[in-house]
Amino acid sequence: MKACRLCLLPEQAPGADLDANGVCRFCREHAPASGEAAEALRRAREADLERAIEACRGRGEYDCLVPLSGGKDSVALIHKLKVEYGLRVLAHTTDIDIGEVAWANIRRAVDRLDVEHLVYRPQAEFYRRLFRWLMMNQEARGAVHTISYVYAPLFEGNALRVATDKGIPLVLAGYSPGQPVPERMEYEFPRLAISEVDWTPPELAASGEFDAADLARFWNPRRYPPGTVFPRYLAPYHAWRYDQEAIMKKVVELGLISSTKNASPVFSNYPINWLLMYSDLRNFGYNPYTPEFSALIREGKANLRYWRVMAKVVDFITLNKVYLGRHVAQHMRWLNLRDEDLKITRPSRRDWPDFVYEDWAQAAPGAELIAAAAPSAGR
């Protein structure tokens, strides 16, 4: 498989367009001007984040809630918020399909940082039915997108419910730049998406496979009385300067994660992600996470040499179902799936209604910079 020699983007990825020198279109178009626009946008978001952090202090029992997945980014985020900013942090974990490494990281970080930690353990059978139906009815962007953007709204909604009920003004998530996809969120979830939109995926409601109790698991602000104050949901790493390798080293040096291996996104990943990667490798011929890491490499936020080796290792063990790739076979047994069941059957859908996008484009921090920036710097 050919890939960009500068950022490792596979030639099969949409828009890659490798030239005779083995350089993708995104690297060719990554000009200094777009970098300057991206930096101006980052600074605008950073200023907004600092104001939000100052405004959240002392407004309730906790200043902020941080979804804690056990990865390096959420661990480092809690450290920074508590130690450097002096915030009262509530860590929150939705306990479904979190692997052994991630749980070890969670326990160690919570103990070392001495933060309060709330764990929500949902019914596993619901997730089994959900994952099975989605894997057999994938949308056009494949398994990672199909599962992630139904699963993520569930734990994001759990965090929003806790924050709303406890009067916590900020949810601060450890999403790295490029997570989630820009049309869902860049730095902040759109305010109207949190305060007016039912997040229940329409395809689940239309399937007839899920009852009212199942569908009620998704965030729906209409269940709250008029006048309810909802928290802001921000991604600080979209505002701060971000260096993936530096964060991996820092959490180990601080003793928050026991080893570099445990700090790696490869080892702390959700186990079901191995099945999602397997499905997309089979259907598309490339790893669906590669564009995300390619963008980080292109912007100097991830190590090219590390991912040049690790990307090949990940693809090999995934397709051959060995080492960590054993989770492919384990999850296929759990979901009672065969290779031929991993099917794309639906077109892609938009995450938010038009009025959310329109409001977001006008109200987002740095909106005027987004309008002026190159495509690589904003929506």
Stockholm file with secondary structure:
# STOCKHOLM 1.0

chainA/1-379         MKACRLCLLPEQAPGADLDANGVCRFCREHAPASGEAAEALRRAREADLERAIEACRGRGEYDCLVPLSGGKDSVALIHKLKVEYGLRVLAHTTDIDIGEVAWANIRRAVDRLDVEHLVYRPQAEFYRRLFRWLMMNQEARGAVHTISYVYAPLFEGNALRVATDKGIPLVLAGYSPGQPVPERMEYEFPRLAISEVDWTPPELAASGEFDAADLARFWNPRRYPPGTVFPRYLAPYHAWRYDQEAIMKKVVELGLISSTKNASPVFSNYPINWLLMYSDLRNFGYNPYTPEFSALIREGKANLRYWRVMAKVVDFITLNKVYLGRHVAQHMRWLNLRDEDLKITRPSRRDWPDFVYEDWAQAAPGAELIAAAAPSAGR
#=GR chainA/1-379 SS CCBCTTTCCBTTSTTCCCCTTSCCHHHHTCCHHHHHHHHHHHHHHHHHHHHHHHHHTTSSSCSEEEECCSSHHHHHHHHIIIIITCCCEEEEEECSSCCHHHHHHHHHHHHHHTCEEEEECCCHHHHHHHHHHHHHSEETTCHHHHHHHHHHHHHHHHHHHHHHHHTCCEEECCCCTTCSCTTTCSSBCCHHHHHTCCCCCHHHHHHSSSCHHHHTTSCCGGGSCTTCCCCEEECGGGTSCCCHHHHHHHHHHTTSSSCHHHHSTTTSSCTHHHHHHHHHHHHHSSCTTHHHHHHHHHTTSSCHHHHHHHHHHHHHHHHHTCGGGHHHHHHHHHHTCCGGGCCEEECCCCSSCHHHHHHHHHHSTTHHHHHHSCGGGCC
#=GC SS_cons         CCBCTTTCCBTTSTTCCCCTTSCCHHHHTCCHHHHHHHHHHHHHHHHHHHHHHHHHTTSSSCSEEEECCSSHHHHHHHHIIIIITCCCEEEEEECSSCCHHHHHHHHHHHHHHTCEEEEECCCHHHHHHHHHHHHHSEETTCHHHHHHHHHHHHHHHHHHHHHHHHTCCEEECCCCTTCSCTTTCSSBCCHHHHHTCCCCCHHHHHHSSSCHHHHTTSCCGGGSCTTCCCCEEECGGGTSCCCHHHHHHHHHHTTSSSCHHHHSTTTSSCTHHHHHHHHHHHHHSSCTTHHHHHHHHHTTSSCHHHHHHHHHHHHHHHHHTCGGGHHHHHHHHHHTCCGGGCCEEECCCCSSCHHHHHHHHHHSTTHHHHHHSCGGGCC
//
